[in-house]
């Protein structure tokens, strides 16, 4: 069957429609832990990050709260994924498999922020700096001249307790351009002329970065009720530089697949091992991320 302009146009429309629908229907987890802050240039500078605004009784003149400026910048990166459709398959009317391939391409594009947020930022948070110049998870963040920890060392798999209820979540997803599917199908184009392949590629720009370290805690001790209680109390006890409570309320327990059962035991069990009522039942939600494996 000869490849006509009409046939090729119809194929392009069908595959792009499949991609768009699959992209919209693919679930992702990054929005649960990251605030989306769009970008309109090569990078965003978050000089305001780490600030809290205190509300006070208005007596006399207003008190201007001068914000400390931080030199924290997230530079946008380019991402792409490309597949080839063989001309022979189009001529032989064997293009059904490419619908599945387009869905996989859409799935990869939609979940790529998850790989950055969980597989890189959270996973490497004990060795990657955030806005205050310390590692995101560290034992000696400076808060008003005092050393504050959001990291407990140990020999076990890391688990994370997060507060995702604030306007700025612990992590940031910074989209620059949305995922866009493009096609190279001109007969004179190199891949078509030399290899008989029509290319479909998705590309987009953006990046991920750290938000408030105070809204996240990493522990490498065993995920037990006692250790969970210690981390939960430490987060809720955090203070602002002026000494006032931060009002930090953990909402989400993020674990790798190896700790799924332990997380469910700590958070979802009706009773503790001694038969008493579990005080942590339902206190936070659980998110098991394969990117942390």
N, C-alpha and C positions, 0 to 999 in steps of 0.2 A: 504494500500500500504506500503510495507516494505521500511524502510529507508536504502538505499544502500550508499556505499561510494561515488559512482558516483553522485547520486542524491543530497547528502549533499554538495559535491564539487560544483556542478552546482548552488545550492542555494546560497552558500557563494559567488561565483563569481558574481552572479546576484545582490545580496544585496550590495556587496562592490562597484560594478559598479554604482548602483543607488545612493549610498552615495556619491561617488566621483563626479558624475555629478551634484547632487543637491548642494553639497558644493561649487563647482565652479560657479554655476548659482545664488546662493543666494547673493543678494545685501547687502552691509553693509555701514555704515556711518563713522566709526572711522577714515578711511584714509583721510577724509576731514578735520579733526581737529588735527590729531596726526601724528607725524613722526614715521615711523617704524625703529627701531634700533635693529637688531638681537643680541641675546645673545648667548655666547658659554660656560657659566658657571652658577653657582648658582645665581649670581647677577651681575649687572653692576653698577659701580660707576661713576657718572657724575660730576667729579671734575672740568670740564671745562665749565659747564653749566652757562648760564647767561652772557657770554662774547660776546662782539662785537669787531670787528677788524676795526680800522680806517685806511683809505688809505690817504696818504699825498704825497706832492711833494717830490721827492727824491733830497734833497740838502745836500751834504756831506755824512756822514755815514748813514747807515740804523738805524732806531730807533726801538729797540727791545721792543715789547709790552708784558710785563710779565702778564700772565693770573692769576687772582685770583682763588685759589682753594677752592672748596666747598665740603662739606662732604654730598653728596646726593646720596643715593644708592637705586636702585629698585631691590628687591629680587623676584626671580621667584617663582611662585606658580604652583601647579598641579591642573588640571581641568579634569573632566570626566563626561560622560553620558553613561548609560548602559540600554539596553532593553533585554527582554527575548523572544525567539521564542519557542513556545510549540512544543514538539515532535509530539503530537497528530495532530497538524495542518499540520505538514509536512507529516505525514502518510496519512492524509485525503486530501492531496493536496489542502489545504486552506491557502496558504501563500501569496496571493495577497495583503492582508492588510499590510503585513510587508514592502512592497515597500514604502507605505506612511509613515510608522513609521521610516524607514531609512531616508527619506527625512526630516522628522521633526528633527531627530537626527542631520543631517547635518546642518539644519537651525539653530539649537541651538548652534552648535559648531562655525559656521561661524559668528554669530551675538554676541557671548559672549564678544568679545572685545568692542562692542558697549555698552553693559551693564556696563562694567567697566569704559569706558571713559566718557559716559554721565550719567549713573545712579549712579555712585559712585564718580568719580573725580570731574566733573563739579558740580554735585548736592551738594557735600559736600566740595566744594572749599573754603567756608567761615570758615571752621573749621578744615582744614587739611593743614599741613605745606608743603612748597615746598623747593627749594634748599637754599633759604636765611634764613630759620628758621622761616619765617613769614607764616601766612596762605596764600594759593595761592591767594585768593581774600582778600585783607586787605587794611586798610586805612593808614598804615604807613610803607610801604616798604622804606628801606634806599637806596637812590641813590646819591652817592657822598656827603653824609652828609645831604641831604635833604629828607624830608618825602614825599613819593609819594603814591597816592591812586589808586587802580584799583577796588574799591568796593564802591557802593553807597547804603546806608541802606534805608530801607523802609518797608512797610507792605504788598506790593504786591507780586505776583509771580516773581521769579527771571528770568531775561533774560540776554543773554550773547552776547557781541560783540567781535569778534575774528579777529586777523590778521593771516591768514593761508598761506601767500605768502612767508614767510621766510623759509630758509632751515630747521631750527628747529621750528616746530609748537608749539602751546601752550601746547600740550600734547604729550605723548610718548607711543607707543605700542611696547613692548619689547618681541618678540617671542623667545622662547628657542627651542622648538621642535614643528613641525607641527601636526595638527590633524591627528590621526592615528586610523583606525578602526581595532579592533582585535576580534577574535572569540574564544569561549570555546565550543567545540563540542565533546570532547573526552568522550566516553561512561563511562569511569571510573572517570571523573571529578565530583566533588560534586554536582553542580547544575544539571548536566545531569542525574547522577545516582539517586539522592535523589528526585528531583522535576520534572524530565523530561523536562528540559528547556535548550535550547542552547542560550548562551549569546553572544550578540554583544555589544561591548563597544568602545566609542571613548575617547581618552585621549590626552592631550597636556599640554605643560608647557609654561609659560610666565607670564607677568604682565604688568600693565599700571602705568604710573607716570606722574608727571608734568614737563613741559618744561619751556619756558619763561613766567613768570607771566605778563611781560610787553605786551605780545601779546594777552592778554585776559582781559576783563572787565566785572564785574557782577553788575547789578543794580536790586534793589528790589523796585524801584519806578515804577509808571505806565509807560507802554510802549506808550509814546506819541512822537510826532514830536519834541517837545521842549526837553524832556528828552533824546531822541536819539541823538539830536544835541549836547547836553552837554557831553555825553559819547564819541561820535565820536571825538569831539574837544579835550577832555582830552587825548584820546589815541594818536592822532596825535601830541599832544604837548609834549609827553614824551621825556626825554633827556637821554643821556648816562652819566656815572659818571663824564666825563670831561666837561659836559655842552653842548656838541654838540647835535643836534637833532637826535633822534633815527630813524627817517624816518619810523615811524610806521603808516601803512595804513590798516585800518580795511577792511575786505573782506567778513565776514560772520556773520549774525545775527542768533543765536541759541535760540530757544524758546520752552517751553512746549506746549502741545496741547491747553491749555487754552488761550494762547496768539497768536494763529495762525492768527486769524482775525485781531488783533491789529497790528501784524507784517506786514501783507499784506497791511493794511491801510497806515502805515508809509512808507513802501518801494515801494509799487506797485501802489498806487493811482496816477492818473494824476494830480489831483487838491487837494489843502488843503481845510479845512472846509470853509475858507473865499473866496474860488474861485480862489485863486492865484495858479500858477504852483508849483507843489511839487518838491523842489530842491533835495529831497532824492530818487526820483524814480530811482530804479536800481542801487543805489550807492553801495549796498552790496547784496549778495545772502541771502536767507532765508533757514534755516534748522529747521524743526519741529521734535523734538525727543520725541517719546513716553516714553523713559527711564526717562525723566524729569518730568513726570506726578506725 
